[in-house]
C-alpha cells in the first residue's frame, strides 16, 4: 500500500511549488515528495523546504518510500530513537525508580561529556539508558524501536566493554566509562558528607576525558 501522503491522487494545487536556491536565488520547482532538488543554474542540491519528515523519523520503510534521505536526516532519526529508548527503559524498570534515576543520571553525564568531546550523542544516550537492563534486553529494545544494525552493533559493543577501558578503546567507550564513574561518584556523595575525602576520591578516580574530570571536581566541591 502506498503512503497517502505520497500518492499524487491525494495532492492539492500547493503540492507543486517554487523555492529559491539558497546559493544563487534561482527559482527551483519542487514536488511535495521531492526530498531534494538540484539548482539548474549553479548545481547546488538543497533539501525540500516544505517537506514534512515526521513519519520518516520512525518509519522503518522511510528510505524506500522517500528515496535517498537528505544528508543530516539520519542523525535526526537517531535522536528520535534515543527518546524512544528512554521510554522503553522506563517501561522495563516500571516502579524501580532507583534504576530509572541511575539510568537518567548516566545519560545526562554521557550527554554532557559527549557534547564537549565530540561523541555520537544518539549512540551514547541509548547505551546509557540501556546499561542496567543487560545486553540481551538492550538488543531487544533497540530492535523494537527500529534501530539500524550498525547502531545496534555499536551500542552493544559499548555495553559489552565498560570496564578495563584503555587509551586504545573508542571515544564512545571512554565516554560511557566516564559517565558511569561520575554516576558512582554522585551516588557516593549522596551517602557521605561533602568533605575533602570526597574531593580526594574524585581526584583518584580514573577518567579518560577532560570534561569528565571537570565534572567530577564540580560534584565533589
C-alpha positions in Angstrom: 0.0 0.0 0.0 1.3 3.4 -0.9 1.5 6.1 1.8 -1.4 8.5 1.1 0.8 11.5 1.8 3.0 10.5 -1.2 0.2 9.4 -3.5 -0.3 12.1 -6.2 -4.1 11.5 -6.5 -4.5 13.0 -3.0 -2.4 16.1 -3.8 -3.7 19.6 -3.9 -2.5 22.5 -6.1 0.0 23.5 -3.4 1.8 20.1 -3.8 3.9 21.7 -6.6 5.7 24.9 -5.7 8.7 27.1 -6.3 11.6 27.6 -3.9 14.7 29.8 -4.1 18.1 28.3 -4.3 20.0 29.3 -1.2 23.2 29.7 -3.2 22.1 31.8 -6.2 18.4 32.6 -5.6 17.4 30.9 -8.8 13.8 29.6 -8.8 13.7 25.8 -8.5 10.4 23.8 -8.9 9.6 21.2 -6.2 7.1 18.5 -5.9 6.0 17.9 -2.3 7.5 14.4 -2.2 10.9 15.6 -3.5 13.5 15.1 -0.7 15.8 17.5 -2.6 16.4 19.2 -5.9 19.5 20.4 -7.8 19.5 24.0 -9.0 19.8 24.2 -12.8 21.8 27.4 -12.5 24.6 26.7 -10.0 24.2 23.0 -9.5 23.6 23.3 -5.7 21.4 20.5 -4.3 19.2 21.5 -1.4 16.5 19.9 0.8 12.8 20.5 0.1 11.9 23.4 2.4 8.3 22.3 2.8 8.7 18.6 3.2 7.5 17.1 6.5 9.8 14.3 7.6 7.9 13.5 10.7 6.8 10.0 9.7 10.2 9.2 8.2 11.7 9.7 11.6 10.3 6.5 12.9 9.1 4.5 9.9 11.4 1.6 9.0 10.4 1.9 5.3 11.2 5.6 5.1 14.1 5.2 2.7 12.1 3.0 0.3 9.2 5.5 0.5 11.1 8.7 0.1 14.2 7.6 -1.7 17.7 8.8 -0.5 17.2 10.8 2.6 18.9 14.1 2.8 22.3 14.4 4.5 21.9 15.0 8.2 18.5 13.4 8.4 19.9 10.1 9.7 21.2 12.0 12.7 17.7 13.4 13.4 16.2 10.0 13.1 18.8 8.6 15.6 18.0 11.4 18.0 14.3 10.3 17.9 15.4 6.7 18.6 17.1 7.6 21.8 13.9 9.3 23.1 12.0 6.1 22.3 14.8 4.0 24.1 14.3 6.2 27.2 10.6 5.4 27.2 11.2 1.7 26.8 13.8 1.8 29.6 11.2 3.2 31.9 8.7 0.6 30.8 11.2 -2.1 31.5 12.1 -0.9 35.1 8.4 0.0 35.8 8.4 1.1 39.5 12.1 0.6 40.1 12.6 4.3 40.4 16.2 4.0 41.6 17.2 2.2 38.4 15.4 4.8 36.3 17.1 7.6 38.2 20.5 6.0 37.7 19.9 5.4 34.0 18.8 9.0 33.6 21.9 10.3 35.5 24.2 8.2 33.3 22.5 9.6 30.2 22.9 13.1 31.5 26.6 12.7 32.2 27.1 10.9 28.8 25.4 13.8 27.1 27.5 16.5 28.8 30.7 14.7 28.1 29.7 13.8 24.6 28.9 17.4 23.7 32.3 18.5 25.0 34.3 15.7 23.5 32.5 15.2 20.2 30.9 11.9 20.8 27.8 10.5 18.9 25.1 11.6 21.3 22.4 9.3 20.0 24.5 6.2 20.4 25.8 7.4 23.8 22.4 8.2 25.2 20.9 4.9 24.0 23.8 3.0 25.6 23.5 5.0 28.9 19.7 4.4 29.1 20.1 0.6 28.5 23.2 -0.1 30.5 21.4 -1.5 33.5 18.9 -3.6 31.5 21.5 -6.1 30.4 22.9 -6.7 26.9 20.2 -9.1 25.8 17.3 -6.8 26.9 19.2 -3.8 25.4 19.3 -5.5 22.0 15.6 -6.4 22.2 14.7 -2.8 22.9 16.9 -1.5 20.2 15.2 -3.8 17.6 11.8 -2.9 19.0 12.3 0.8 18.4 13.7 0.2 14.9 17.4 1.0 15.3 19.6 0.1 12.4 22.1 -2.8 12.5 25.2 -0.5 12.6 23.8 1.4 15.5 22.8 -1.7 17.4 26.3 -3.2 16.9 28.0 -0.1 18.2 25.8 0.2 21.2 26.2 -3.4 22.2 30.0 -3.1 21.8 29.9 -0.2 24.2 27.7 -2.1 26.7 30.0 -5.2 26.5 33.0 -3.1 27.4 32.5 -0.6 30.1 35.3 -2.0 32.4 39.0 -2.4 31.8 38.9 0.5 29.3 42.3 1.6 27.9 43.5 4.5 25.9 43.2 2.3 22.7 39.5 1.9 23.1 37.0 4.0 21.2 36.0 7.5 22.3 32.4 6.3 22.8 33.5 3.6 25.2 35.7 6.1 27.1 32.8 8.5 27.4 30.5 5.7 28.7 33.1 4.6 31.2 33.4 8.2 32.5 29.7 8.7 32.7 29.3 5.6 34.8 32.2 6.7 37.0 30.6 10.0 37.5 27.3 8.3 38.4 29.1 6.3 41.0 30.7 9.4 42.4 27.3 11.1 42.6 25.8 8.2 44.4 28.7 8.2 46.9 28.2 12.0 47.5 24.5 11.4 48.4 25.6 9.0 51.1 28.5 10.9 52.5 29.2 14.4 53.9 30.9 16.6 51.3 34.4 16.7 52.7 38.0 16.8 51.4 37.8 13.0 51.4 35.2 13.1 48.6 37.4 15.6 46.7 40.3 13.3 47.0 38.1 10.4 45.9 37.1 12.3 42.8 40.7 13.1 42.1 41.7 9.4 42.4 39.0 8.1 40.0 40.1 7.2 36.5 38.7 9.4 33.8 39.6 9.3 30.1 38.2 12.7 29.2 39.0 16.2 30.4 35.3 17.2 30.6 34.6 14.3 32.9 37.4 15.3 35.2 36.0 18.8 35.4 32.5 17.4 36.2 34.0 15.2 38.9 35.7 18.2 40.5 32.4 20.2 40.4 30.5 17.4 42.0 32.9 17.0 44.9 33.2 20.7 45.7 
